[in-house]
Amino acid sequence: MSVPSPAGPASKEERLLDETKCKESGAKRSYALPGFILSWVVFAAILIFVPVSGGLTSEGRAALAVMGWASVIWLTNGLPIGISGLGIPLLLKLTGALPKLPQAFAGFTQDVTFLILGCFILAAIMQTTGLDRRIALGMVSRVKPKVGSVLKGVMAAHLVTAVLVPATNARGAIFLPIISGLNNLFGREGDGVSARKVLTMVGVGFASLASGTILMHSHMSNVIVAQTINQALGGNAITWGTWAWMNWPLLGVLVIIYYWANWIMKTKNIEVPGGIQEIKQQSAGLGRMSRTEWVVLAAFSLAIILWATDQYHKLGTSISTIIVVMLLFIPGLTSLCWKKVQSNTIWGTWLLLCGSLSLVSAFSSTGVDKWLASHLVGVAPHWGWIGVTIFICTVVQILRLGIVSNVAAVTLMAPVIAALAPMLKLNTVAFTMAVLNVDSYAFVLPISVTACLIAYGTEEFSFGEFVKVGAPLTLMVILYMTFVMVPWYAITGHPIWVAN
């Protein structure tokens, strides 16, 4: 999703983002068409050749075939992500995996999907008014003129933006022109080269993902993980507030990213030529905040308060969000134009999320999750919860290589991991959250997640340089999850060594 300019032709950064997204979505027919054909070959092969057994029903086999179809589509970009999201429930209905229409489209009617839709509309409002960019520029412009300090400012701005813009790709889009403006201050030799590399890797790629794990609505993968856990336990174990309480220590990963990236690239104390004047000029160029921007900011604050206090007013996070959206369009209150907001709303990602949740529901209701988990449990080592957690986290990261969509990768693994936990005699909440949260730090390859692909598209760093920085980071996150987050989950009431 590109960030529209207030006026005038598209900027270089916007064109770069559009080109990167076109490549990702399968605009290159040489990749998309074979992938589309292969997806149907895989779909048919599973339906024809996979035998029905005691653990796999005909409905389960049909759900497995839909998963195979979706996996190939996502790996090869055979269809736009929104169309794949619509295709999943369609195939679940036609194959008989979920024969009733309301079941097949269950992902489109869940409370959490309307929370995210409301958040996407609010994010589009932020982008339409330019408030998201104003906040990011304002925070970055107040740091010291050294690369290390600038990175701190960028990360802090990402954390704030993650509350307001609940989509990793959108955050990458917001920061792409900001980071490009910073990069223009550095030369293309010596320290300047290193500075450009680290600012782009962290400012557009790493921080876009790492800032989104703290709050459930800030990253679509969080929603799928929470919904999978709730479905597995048959209750409402993970709410917006519960997620925030259980995952706030993941802020420590941002600290690791900061020190590791600066150390490996030797950039912490590099001076910014000319100070931060470029960013300050960009910030000043936005002018004073309009009344509409103030109203939008107040509306976001109201939404956050309602989310955090849901246990008291009982409205539900989706209802609260939609109420706030409707308030913003009261005639005369703001100067918002729905057509502009509508064009900035990432409908395709929302459709992918809904389709993904439908697939998760199909896995659970047909028993495919338990069938796949029973096969995976045979290869899991008997090393206790520490060894198993590290092993499964590593296996999942290997299996998801090549899947650019983080939502797609988590969709495929979430029901299996949730079903695997009780088979390993581990706590479903702690184990599922630990394993799948690692996927929000899938930095092994620059093509592993869209935000990093956008950063890679700037050509500021090479494929190998990204792997040198990113792959060790993913390993560090696996260890952080195991030795920091899992004990914390135990403190919050979910000890991984106690099955539920």
Secondary structure as the mmCIF struct_conf table of DSSP 4:
data_model
#
loop_
_struct_conf.conf_type_id
_struct_conf.id
_struct_conf.beg_label_comp_id
_struct_conf.beg_label_asym_id
_struct_conf.beg_label_seq_id
_struct_conf.end_label_comp_id
_struct_conf.end_label_asym_id
_struct_conf.end_label_seq_id
BEND BEND1 PRO A 6 PRO A 9
HELX_LH_PP_P HELX_LH_PP_P1 ALA A 10 SER A 11
HELX_RH_AL_P HELX_RH_AL_P1 LYS A 12 GLU A 24
TURN_TY1_P TURN_TY1_P1 SER A 25 GLY A 26
BEND BEND2 LYS A 28 LYS A 28
HELX_RH_AL_P HELX_RH_AL_P2 ARG A 29 PHE A 49
BEND BEND3 VAL A 50 VAL A 50
HELX_LH_PP_P HELX_LH_PP_P2 PRO A 51 VAL A 52
BEND BEND4 GLY A 54 GLY A 55
HELX_RH_AL_P HELX_RH_AL_P3 SER A 58 THR A 76
TURN_TY1_P TURN_TY1_P2 ASN A 77 ASN A 77
BEND BEND5 LEU A 79 LEU A 79
HELX_RH_AL_P HELX_RH_AL_P4 ILE A 81 LEU A 94
TURN_TY1_P TURN_TY1_P3 THR A 95 GLY A 96
BEND BEND6 ALA A 97 LEU A 98
BEND BEND7 LYS A 100 LYS A 100
HELX_RH_AL_P HELX_RH_AL_P5 LEU A 101 ALA A 104
TURN_TY1_P TURN_TY1_P4 PHE A 105 PHE A 105
HELX_RH_3T_P HELX_RH_3T_P1 ALA A 106 PHE A 108
BEND BEND8 THR A 109 GLN A 110
HELX_RH_AL_P HELX_RH_AL_P6 ASP A 111 THR A 129
TURN_TY1_P TURN_TY1_P5 GLY A 130 GLY A 130
HELX_RH_AL_P HELX_RH_AL_P7 LEU A 131 VAL A 140
TURN_TY1_P TURN_TY1_P6 SER A 141 ARG A 142
BEND BEND9 VAL A 143 VAL A 143
BEND BEND10 PRO A 145 PRO A 145
STRN STRN1 LYS A 146 LYS A 146
HELX_RH_AL_P HELX_RH_AL_P8 VAL A 147 LEU A 164
HELX_RH_AL_P HELX_RH_AL_P9 THR A 168 ASN A 183
TURN_TY1_P TURN_TY1_P7 ASN A 184 LEU A 185
BEND BEND11 PHE A 186 PHE A 186
BEND BEND12 ARG A 188 GLU A 189
TURN_TY1_P TURN_TY1_P8 GLY A 190 GLY A 190
HELX_RH_AL_P HELX_RH_AL_P10 ASP A 191 THR A 200
HELX_RH_PI_P HELX_RH_PI_P1 MET A 201 PHE A 206
HELX_RH_AL_P HELX_RH_AL_P11 ALA A 207 ALA A 210
TURN_TY1_P TURN_TY1_P9 SER A 211 GLY A 212
BEND BEND13 THR A 213 LEU A 215
HELX_RH_3T_P HELX_RH_3T_P2 MET A 216 SER A 218
HELX_RH_AL_P HELX_RH_AL_P12 MET A 220 LEU A 233
TURN_TY1_P TURN_TY1_P10 GLY A 234 GLY A 234
BEND BEND14 GLY A 235 GLY A 235
HELX_RH_AL_P HELX_RH_AL_P13 TRP A 240 ASN A 247
HELX_RH_3T_P HELX_RH_3T_P3 TRP A 248 LEU A 250
HELX_RH_AL_P HELX_RH_AL_P14 LEU A 251 MET A 265
TURN_TY1_P TURN_TY1_P11 LYS A 266 LYS A 266
TURN_TY1_P TURN_TY1_P12 LYS A 268 ASN A 269
HELX_LH_PP_P HELX_LH_PP_P3 ILE A 270 ILE A 270
STRN STRN2 GLU A 271 GLU A 271
HELX_LH_PP_P HELX_LH_PP_P4 VAL A 272 VAL A 272
TURN_TY1_P TURN_TY1_P13 PRO A 273 ILE A 276
HELX_RH_AL_P HELX_RH_AL_P15 GLN A 277 ALA A 284
TURN_TY1_P TURN_TY1_P14 GLY A 285 LEU A 286
BEND BEND15 ARG A 288 ARG A 288
HELX_LH_PP_P HELX_LH_PP_P5 MET A 289 SER A 290
HELX_RH_AL_P HELX_RH_AL_P16 ARG A 291 ALA A 308
TURN_TY1_P TURN_TY1_P15 THR A 309 THR A 309
HELX_RH_AL_P HELX_RH_AL_P17 ASP A 310 HIS A 313
HELX_RH_AL_P HELX_RH_AL_P18 THR A 317 LEU A 328
TURN_TY1_P TURN_TY1_P16 PHE A 329 PHE A 329
BEND BEND16 ILE A 330 ILE A 330
TURN_TY1_P TURN_TY1_P17 PRO A 331 LEU A 333
HELX_RH_AL_P HELX_RH_AL_P19 TRP A 338 ASN A 344
BEND BEND17 THR A 345 THR A 345
HELX_RH_AL_P HELX_RH_AL_P20 TRP A 347 THR A 366
TURN_TY1_P TURN_TY1_P18 GLY A 367 GLY A 367
HELX_RH_AL_P HELX_RH_AL_P21 VAL A 368 LEU A 376
TURN_TY1_P TURN_TY1_P19 VAL A 377 VAL A 379
BEND BEND18 ALA A 380 ALA A 380
BEND BEND19 TRP A 383 TRP A 383
HELX_RH_AL_P HELX_RH_AL_P22 GLY A 384 LEU A 399
TURN_TY1_P TURN_TY1_P20 ARG A 400 GLY A 402
HELX_RH_AL_P HELX_RH_AL_P23 ASN A 406 MET A 423
TURN_TY1_P TURN_TY1_P21 LEU A 424 LYS A 425
HELX_RH_AL_P HELX_RH_AL_P24 THR A 428 ASN A 437
HELX_RH_3T_P HELX_RH_3T_P4 VAL A 438 TYR A 441
BEND BEND20 VAL A 444 LEU A 445
TURN_TY1_P TURN_TY1_P22 PRO A 446 ILE A 447
BEND BEND21 SER A 448 VAL A 449
HELX_RH_AL_P HELX_RH_AL_P25 THR A 450 TYR A 456
TURN_TY1_P TURN_TY1_P23 GLY A 457 GLU A 459
BEND BEND22 GLU A 460 PHE A 461
HELX_RH_AL_P HELX_RH_AL_P26 PHE A 463 TYR A 480
HELX_RH_PI_P HELX_RH_PI_P2 MET A 481 MET A 485
HELX_RH_AL_P HELX_RH_AL_P27 VAL A 486 ILE A 491
TURN_TY1_P TURN_TY1_P24 THR A 492 GLY A 493
TURN_TY1_P TURN_TY1_P25 ILE A 496 TRP A 497
BEND BEND23 VAL A 498 VAL A 498
#
